[in-house]
């Protein structure tokens, strides 16, 4: 049986209090909301912060509301709440679909939007017990000096397995990040960085306090597809999010995002130009599938055959375009 390490638990009554608690010892504090990813990682000794800041009770971070900019989501909104919300179902169905495909009903009831965005990257050589990792000599992501996936590499290539992140990037979403020093807005595509050791721009002492999904992408033709061994529980071995704004039946703008291959979701370069002015049909699906296949190269960072994952990239892209087009 894997046990939890010893740690101190601290709480706050509001966002200001949480930021104050973070400021006291930012590098020694791990923020926990639902804990569906963090608690198993604590048991595996993948997280070693001696102080846990519990924010699940902060009601001012749990909201779904319309604004002049679009729809604003609090980071403590659960994945189940996103999947069941009527406004999101009408305006951003691909986000609803992505949230509904995370793990199991029990985990979706606990797991939060902010937690899924900040999900720790995963790798065959990282998500193991301390005994297993020690016997291997550890890895670049935790306590070691070498990447066992790319031995000559200088960056960790552990995969980011969030479901909501690719969908939100395809919808042009941004995040508000707060700290004791103020707030900043970052496009979600720029929130992630290509290093699996720490794959986002958050620095110690910062929290996500709001996610903004822009109004101009409300009602877009969009879809999210996830490839996994079983239809429940499993993290994706590959995911595809596609969104297109249409005018007169033709694409004005489009985004295509591939997830679960590397440390950050990959926005397929040139997708908007390839789609502009074209109908949302199988021919466009083939064109975008070819572009995605050229740009995406799966590694052995998860326990699934990379050749199979590579072969499924164009398949899922074609299916995503067809699903976005509707019946």
C-alpha positions as CSV (number, residue, x, y, z in Angstrom):
1,X,0.0,0.0,0.0
2,X,1.3,3.5,-0.9
3,X,1.0,5.9,2.0
4,X,0.9,9.7,2.0
5,X,4.0,11.6,3.2
6,X,3.8,13.9,6.2
7,X,2.7,17.5,5.4
8,X,1.1,20.6,6.9
9,X,-2.4,21.6,5.7
10,X,-3.4,25.2,5.4
11,X,-6.6,26.8,4.3
12,X,-7.9,30.2,3.3
13,X,-11.4,31.9,3.4
14,X,-11.0,33.7,0.1
15,X,-8.7,34.3,-2.8
16,X,-6.8,37.1,-1.1
17,X,-6.2,34.8,1.9
18,X,-5.0,32.0,-0.4
19,X,-2.6,34.3,-2.2
20,X,-1.3,35.4,1.2
21,X,-0.7,31.8,2.3
22,X,1.1,31.1,-1.0
23,X,3.3,34.1,-0.5
24,X,4.5,32.9,2.8
25,X,6.4,29.9,1.3
26,X,5.6,29.7,-2.4
27,X,8.1,27.0,-3.3
28,X,7.2,24.7,-0.4
29,X,3.4,24.9,-1.0
30,X,1.3,22.6,-3.2
31,X,-2.1,23.9,-4.2
32,X,-4.9,21.2,-4.0
33,X,-8.5,21.5,-5.0
34,X,-10.1,18.1,-6.0
35,X,-6.8,16.3,-5.5
36,X,-7.6,13.6,-8.1
37,X,-4.2,13.9,-9.6
38,X,-2.1,15.5,-6.8
39,X,-3.0,12.9,-4.1
40,X,-1.8,9.9,-6.2
41,X,1.4,11.8,-7.0
42,X,2.0,12.5,-3.4
43,X,1.7,8.8,-2.7
44,X,4.3,8.1,-5.4
45,X,6.6,10.8,-3.9
46,X,6.4,12.8,-7.1
47,X,5.5,15.9,-5.2
48,X,7.6,16.7,-2.2
49,X,6.2,20.1,-0.9
50,X,5.8,19.9,2.9
51,X,2.8,22.3,2.9
52,X,-0.6,21.8,1.2
53,X,-2.9,24.7,0.5
54,X,-6.5,23.4,0.2
55,X,-8.6,25.8,-1.9
56,X,-11.6,23.5,-2.7
57,X,-13.9,25.6,-0.3
58,X,-13.2,29.0,-2.0
59,X,-16.7,29.8,-3.4
60,X,-15.4,32.9,-5.2
61,X,-13.5,30.7,-7.5
62,X,-16.4,28.5,-8.5
63,X,-18.6,30.1,-11.1
64,X,-19.9,29.9,-14.7
65,X,-21.2,33.3,-15.9
66,X,-21.7,35.3,-19.0
67,X,-19.8,38.6,-19.5
68,X,-19.1,41.1,-22.2
69,X,-16.1,39.0,-23.3
70,X,-17.9,35.7,-23.5
71,X,-18.2,33.1,-20.7
72,X,-16.1,33.2,-17.6
73,X,-15.3,30.0,-15.7
74,X,-14.0,29.7,-12.2
75,X,-11.0,27.3,-11.8
76,X,-12.9,25.4,-9.0
77,X,-15.9,24.6,-11.3
78,X,-15.9,20.8,-11.4
79,X,-15.7,18.9,-14.7
80,X,-19.1,17.4,-14.0
81,X,-20.6,20.9,-13.7
82,X,-19.0,21.9,-17.0
83,X,-20.4,18.8,-18.7
84,X,-23.9,19.4,-17.4
85,X,-24.2,23.2,-17.9
86,X,-26.9,24.3,-20.4
87,X,-25.2,27.5,-21.5
88,X,-22.0,25.7,-22.3
89,X,-23.9,22.9,-24.0
90,X,-25.4,25.4,-26.3
91,X,-22.4,27.6,-27.0
92,X,-19.3,25.5,-26.5
93,X,-20.3,21.9,-27.0
94,X,-16.7,20.7,-27.6
95,X,-15.6,21.9,-24.2
96,X,-18.6,20.1,-22.7
97,X,-17.6,16.9,-24.6
98,X,-14.0,17.2,-23.4
99,X,-15.0,17.6,-19.8
100,X,-17.5,14.7,-20.0
101,X,-14.7,12.3,-21.2
102,X,-12.3,12.9,-18.3
103,X,-11.8,9.7,-16.3
104,X,-15.0,8.5,-14.4
105,X,-18.1,10.1,-12.9
106,X,-16.5,10.0,-9.4
107,X,-13.4,11.9,-10.6
108,X,-15.4,14.4,-12.7
109,X,-17.4,15.2,-9.6
110,X,-14.2,16.0,-7.7
111,X,-11.8,17.2,-10.4
112,X,-11.8,20.9,-11.3
113,X,-11.2,22.9,-14.4
114,X,-8.1,24.5,-12.9
115,X,-6.7,21.2,-11.8
116,X,-7.2,19.7,-15.3
117,X,-5.4,22.6,-16.9
118,X,-2.6,22.3,-14.4
119,X,-2.4,18.5,-14.6
120,X,1.1,17.3,-14.1
121,X,2.7,15.8,-17.2
122,X,2.8,12.0,-17.4
123,X,5.5,9.6,-18.6
124,X,6.2,5.9,-18.5
125,X,9.4,6.5,-16.6
126,X,7.9,9.1,-14.2
127,X,4.5,7.8,-13.0
128,X,5.9,5.0,-11.0
129,X,6.7,4.2,-7.4
130,X,9.8,5.7,-5.7
131,X,11.3,2.2,-5.5
132,X,10.8,1.7,-9.3
133,X,12.3,5.1,-10.2
134,X,15.2,4.7,-7.8
135,X,16.1,1.4,-9.4
136,X,16.1,3.0,-12.8
137,X,18.2,6.0,-11.7
138,X,15.4,8.5,-11.7
139,X,14.8,10.8,-14.7
140,X,15.1,14.4,-15.9
141,X,11.7,15.3,-14.6
142,X,12.3,14.2,-11.0
143,X,15.7,13.7,-9.2
144,X,17.7,12.5,-12.2
145,X,19.8,13.9,-15.0
146,X,18.7,11.9,-18.1
147,X,15.5,11.6,-20.1
148,X,14.9,7.9,-20.7
149,X,12.6,8.7,-23.7
150,X,15.1,10.9,-25.5
151,X,18.5,10.2,-23.8
152,X,20.3,13.0,-25.6
153,X,17.5,15.5,-24.9
154,X,17.8,18.5,-22.6
155,X,14.1,18.9,-22.0
156,X,11.6,16.6,-20.4
157,X,9.0,15.2,-22.9
158,X,6.5,13.9,-20.5
159,X,3.0,14.2,-22.0
160,X,0.3,16.7,-20.9
161,X,-2.9,14.7,-20.7
162,X,-5.5,17.3,-20.0
163,X,-8.8,16.9,-21.9
164,X,-10.1,20.4,-21.5
165,X,-6.9,22.2,-22.5
166,X,-7.0,21.3,-26.2
167,X,-10.7,22.1,-26.5
168,X,-10.2,25.5,-24.8
169,X,-7.2,26.4,-26.9
170,X,-9.2,25.6,-30.1
171,X,-11.9,28.0,-28.8
172,X,-9.3,30.8,-28.2
173,X,-9.6,30.8,-24.4
174,X,-7.4,32.7,-22.0
175,X,-6.6,32.5,-18.3
176,X,-6.4,35.1,-15.6
177,X,-3.4,34.5,-13.3
178,X,-3.3,36.2,-9.9
179,X,-0.6,36.7,-7.3
180,X,0.1,39.1,-4.4
181,X,1.6,41.4,-7.0
182,X,-1.5,41.7,-9.3
183,X,-3.1,39.9,-12.2
184,X,-2.3,39.1,-15.8
185,X,-4.2,37.6,-18.7
186,X,-2.5,34.9,-20.8
187,X,-3.8,33.2,-23.9
188,X,-4.2,29.5,-23.1
189,X,-2.0,28.6,-26.0
190,X,0.8,30.6,-24.4
191,X,0.0,29.3,-20.9
192,X,1.7,26.0,-21.7
193,X,5.4,25.5,-22.5
194,X,7.2,22.6,-24.1
195,X,9.1,21.3,-21.0
196,X,7.5,18.5,-19.1
197,X,9.3,19.3,-15.8
198,X,7.1,22.4,-15.4
199,X,4.9,22.8,-18.5
200,X,3.1,26.1,-17.8
201,X,4.0,29.7,-17.0
202,X,2.8,29.7,-13.4
203,X,5.5,30.7,-11.0
204,X,5.4,29.9,-7.3
205,X,2.9,32.1,-5.6
206,X,0.5,32.3,-8.5
207,X,-3.1,30.9,-9.0
208,X,-5.4,30.6,-11.9
209,X,-8.4,32.7,-10.9
210,X,-10.5,32.8,-14.1
211,X,-10.8,31.2,-17.5
212,X,-12.3,33.3,-20.3
213,X,-13.9,31.6,-23.4
214,X,-14.4,34.4,-26.0
215,X,-17.8,35.3,-27.3
216,X,-16.7,35.2,-31.0
217,X,-16.3,31.4,-30.7
218,X,-19.7,30.8,-29.1
219,X,-21.7,28.5,-31.4
220,X,-18.7,27.6,-33.5
221,X,-18.6,24.3,-35.4
222,X,-16.4,22.3,-33.0
223,X,-15.6,18.8,-31.8
224,X,-13.3,17.0,-29.4
225,X,-12.2,13.4,-29.9
226,X,-10.2,11.3,-27.5
227,X,-8.3,8.0,-28.2
228,X,-7.8,5.7,-25.2
229,X,-7.7,1.9,-24.6
230,X,-11.0,1.9,-22.6
231,X,-14.0,4.2,-22.8
232,X,-13.6,5.2,-19.2
233,X,-10.8,6.1,-16.6
234,X,-7.9,6.1,-19.0
235,X,-5.9,9.2,-19.9
236,X,-5.8,9.9,-23.6
237,X,-3.1,8.4,-25.8
238,X,-4.1,11.1,-28.3
239,X,-6.7,13.8,-28.4
240,X,-7.9,16.2,-31.1
241,X,-9.9,19.5,-30.8
242,X,-11.2,21.3,-33.8
243,X,-13.2,24.5,-34.0
244,X,-14.3,26.6,-37.0
245,X,-16.2,29.9,-37.3
246,X,-18.5,29.7,-40.4
247,X,-20.0,32.4,-42.6
248,X,-22.2,31.3,-45.5
249,X,-21.3,27.7,-44.9
250,X,-17.5,28.4,-45.3
251,X,-14.7,28.7,-42.7
252,X,-13.8,32.2,-41.7
253,X,-11.3,31.0,-39.1
254,X,-10.3,27.6,-37.7
255,X,-8.1,26.0,-35.1
256,X,-6.8,22.5,-34.8
257,X,-5.1,21.3,-31.6
258,X,-3.5,17.9,-30.9
259,X,-3.1,16.8,-27.3
260,X,-1.4,14.1,-25.2
261,X,1.7,13.8,-27.4
262,X,4.1,16.2,-25.7
263,X,4.5,18.5,-22.8
264,X,2.0,21.0,-24.2
265,X,-1.0,20.7,-26.6
266,X,0.1,21.4,-30.1
267,X,-1.8,23.9,-32.3
268,X,-1.4,22.7,-35.8
269,X,0.4,25.4,-37.8
270,X,-1.3,26.7,-40.9
271,X,-4.7,25.2,-40.0
272,X,-6.5,28.6,-40.3
273,X,-5.0,29.3,-43.7
274,X,-5.8,25.8,-45.0
275,X,-9.4,26.1,-43.9
276,X,-10.2,29.7,-44.8
277,X,-12.9,30.0,-47.4
278,X,-13.5,26.3,-47.6
279,X,-16.6,24.2,-46.7
280,X,-16.5,22.0,-43.7
281,X,-16.4,18.7,-45.6
282,X,-14.4,15.5,-45.9
283,X,-12.0,17.2,-48.4
284,X,-11.0,19.8,-45.8
285,X,-10.7,16.9,-43.3
286,X,-8.1,15.2,-45.5
287,X,-6.2,18.4,-46.0
288,X,-6.0,19.2,-42.2
289,X,-5.2,15.5,-41.4
290,X,-2.2,15.6,-43.7
291,X,-0.9,18.8,-42.1
292,X,-1.4,17.4,-38.6
293,X,0.3,14.1,-39.5
294,X,3.4,16.0,-40.8
295,X,3.7,18.1,-37.6
296,X,2.9,15.5,-34.9
297,X,5.4,12.8,-33.9
298,X,4.5,10.7,-30.9
299,X,7.2,9.4,-28.6
300,X,7.4,6.5,-26.1
301,X,6.5,8.8,-23.3
302,X,3.3,6.9,-22.6
303,X,2.8,3.1,-22.5
304,X,1.2,2.9,-26.0
305,X,2.8,2.2,-29.4
306,X,4.0,5.4,-31.0
307,X,3.5,4.1,-34.5
308,X,-0.2,3.4,-33.8
309,X,-0.6,6.8,-32.2
310,X,1.0,8.4,-35.3
311,X,-1.3,6.5,-37.6
312,X,-4.3,7.6,-35.6
313,X,-3.5,11.4,-35.8
314,X,-5.0,11.8,-39.4
315,X,-7.9,9.5,-38.6
316,X,-9.0,11.5,-35.6
317,X,-8.5,14.8,-37.4
318,X,-10.8,13.7,-40.2
319,X,-13.3,12.4,-37.7
320,X,-13.2,15.7,-35.7
321,X,-13.8,17.8,-38.9
322,X,-16.8,15.5,-39.8
323,X,-18.2,15.7,-36.2
324,X,-17.9,19.5,-36.2
325,X,-19.8,19.7,-39.5
326,X,-22.7,17.9,-37.8
327,X,-25.1,15.4,-39.1
